[in-house]
Amino acid sequence: MFQQSTEQANELMQTALPLMEKLEVPPTPSNYGLWYEYVSNTNPRLNKVIDRALRRFGNLPDFVSKELFNEFLLPDQFQQAPRHEKTLQTLTETLTTDATHISTELSTFNKNLETAKKALKFTTDSKQLEKLAGFLENSAFKANQAISHFDQTLSDAQAELTALRSELNQLRKSNERDDLTLLLNNKGFEKALYKKLPHAEDDLSVLLIDIDNLGDINREYDIKAGDGLIRFMAKLLLSLLPENAAVARIDGGRFGVLLNETELAEASRLAETIRESISTQKIRYKNTKVLLRSVTASVGVATLLGDETPKALIERAEHYLTYAKRSGKNQIAHHE
Ligand SMILES: Nc1nc2c(ncn2[C@@H]2O[C@H](COP(=O)(O)OP(=O)(O)OP(=O)(O)O)[C@@H](O)[C@H]2O)c(=O)[nH]1
């Protein structure tokens, strides 16, 4: 998306904008990216999907374009890093503002050229001609300024994306991170627990959250759908939990959460919010766009008791999780 020269970028933008206008596509960041990619014709699969949607709907519904943007334009690393989404959002918004500006300037320039052409037919007077040249010079200058500014924005965006990519690569290389979600892995989770424990009283809580029947989902759809669900769950957890919570994928569809300064009542309330939120999500499998059947999770909650060891605390959380599963799943369990 960011590899064309400024001239090419301008040409593509000039092709994309009228098309968006014709199809009444709202000028959102994802739409700009999508239609720019469409007219650049670099991704035949994307073009095929868009063409099919246009045939079916006559336009591109907003929810489809958002999904297509995520699927085709956001590199996988960015999809896995929910906390980096804000940076990307700001980036696309800046690009959109600049793209809108450039298109306004270019269309003004076009109009001015037309006006000048007409005027030239009737003007022979040298003073008038000089005035006309000045007028054109001025509008060319403005259009040029907008282009240079956009050029700068594009290279800033490219630099920012490169930095982001390298930051994400570093995260991936760490042996305390889970590759699929970029959350902590089991080792990272244990380390976080050992770090927190010496400072904690009875206000350190652990949640063990396990997707119910992940095996069935893998079988019914395919393993990639299961992976997508795990990623989705990681995002959802980060959006529901406090910033300072340590969140990990322990293995399979199991997540661990470490909550500082959180007593049992508060931890259980959070666990219930998470359980409920999962059970009400409508989750679509990205590859086939099929809506997954309802997904639930069970949660075991344990809060540190006295001089309990980290191992004993985790074992208690596991015990409550097993209890929740055996009691019918889609529920939370904790000690009294
Ligand atoms: N898609 C996907 N599946 C995984 C991954 N790791 C483990 N699994 C599957 O997750 C399932 C976990 O097994 P269990 O927790 O025993 O069973 P479950 O089907 O989730 O059922 P309950 O936990 O009893 O609700 C197994 O079917 C594994 O094959 C993974 O990285 N991706």
The ligand as an SDF file (V2000), in Angstrom:
LIG
                    3D

 32 34  0  0  0  0  0  0  0  0999 V2000
   -7.0680  -24.1960   16.8760 N   0  0  0  0  0  0  0  0  0  0  0  0
   -6.2460  -24.5890   17.8510 C   0  0  0  0  0  0  0  0  0  0  0  0
   -6.5990  -25.6340   18.6280 N   0  0  0  0  0  0  0  0  0  0  0  0
   -5.7560  -26.0030   19.6150 C   0  0  0  0  0  0  0  0  0  0  0  0
   -4.5280  -25.3760   19.8390 C   0  0  0  0  0  0  0  0  0  0  0  0
   -3.9120  -25.9860   20.8880 N   0  0  0  0  0  0  0  0  0  0  0  0
   -4.7310  -26.9630   21.2960 C   0  0  0  0  0  0  0  0  0  0  0  0
   -5.8550  -26.9900   20.5410 N   0  0  0  0  0  0  0  0  0  0  0  0
   -7.0110  -27.8920   20.6340 C   0  0  0  0  0  0  0  0  0  0  0  0
   -7.7930  -27.4690   21.7540 O   0  0  0  0  0  0  0  0  0  0  0  0
   -8.4530  -28.5700   22.3120 C   0  0  0  0  0  0  0  0  0  0  0  0
   -8.2330  -28.4680   23.8090 C   0  0  0  0  0  0  0  0  0  0  0  0
   -8.6590  -29.6090   24.4120 O   0  0  0  0  0  0  0  0  0  0  0  0
   -9.5540  -29.6290   25.7020 P   0  0  0  0  0  0  0  0  0  0  0  0
   -9.4220  -28.3650   26.4890 O   0  0  0  0  0  0  0  0  0  0  0  0
   -9.2470  -30.8940   26.4090 O   0  0  0  0  0  0  0  0  0  0  0  0
  -11.0070  -29.8010   25.1260 O   0  0  0  0  0  0  0  0  0  0  0  0
  -12.0810  -28.8360   24.5380 P   0  0  0  0  0  0  0  0  0  0  0  0
  -12.4920  -29.3780   23.2380 O   0  0  0  0  0  0  0  0  0  0  0  0
  -11.6880  -27.4110   24.5600 O   0  0  0  0  0  0  0  0  0  0  0  0
  -13.2560  -29.0650   25.5760 O   0  0  0  0  0  0  0  0  0  0  0  0
  -13.4370  -28.5230   27.0560 P   0  0  0  0  0  0  0  0  0  0  0  0
  -12.1650  -27.8960   27.5010 O   0  0  0  0  0  0  0  0  0  0  0  0
  -13.8110  -29.7290   27.8350 O   0  0  0  0  0  0  0  0  0  0  0  0
  -14.5490  -27.5490   26.9820 O   0  0  0  0  0  0  0  0  0  0  0  0
   -7.8630  -29.8190   21.6470 C   0  0  0  0  0  0  0  0  0  0  0  0
   -8.8000  -30.3020   20.7120 O   0  0  0  0  0  0  0  0  0  0  0  0
   -6.6260  -29.3060   20.9100 C   0  0  0  0  0  0  0  0  0  0  0  0
   -6.3960  -29.9790   19.7120 O   0  0  0  0  0  0  0  0  0  0  0  0
   -4.1670  -24.2910   18.9800 C   0  0  0  0  0  0  0  0  0  0  0  0
   -3.1130  -23.6660   19.0850 O   0  0  0  0  0  0  0  0  0  0  0  0
   -5.0670  -23.9220   18.0080 N   0  0  0  0  0  0  0  0  0  0  0  0
  1  2  1  0
  2  3  2  0
  2 32  1  0
  3  4  1  0
  4  5  2  0
  4  8  1  0
  5  6  1  0
  5 30  1  0
  6  7  2  0
  7  8  1  0
  8  9  1  0
  9 10  1  0
  9 28  1  0
 10 11  1  0
 11 12  1  0
 11 26  1  0
 12 13  1  0
 13 14  1  0
 14 15  2  0
 14 16  1  0
 14 17  1  0
 17 18  1  0
 18 19  2  0
 18 20  1  0
 18 21  1  0
 21 22  1  0
 22 23  2  0
 22 24  1  0
 22 25  1  0
 26 27  1  0
 26 28  1  0
 28 29  1  0
 30 31  2  0
 30 32  1  0
M  END
$$$$
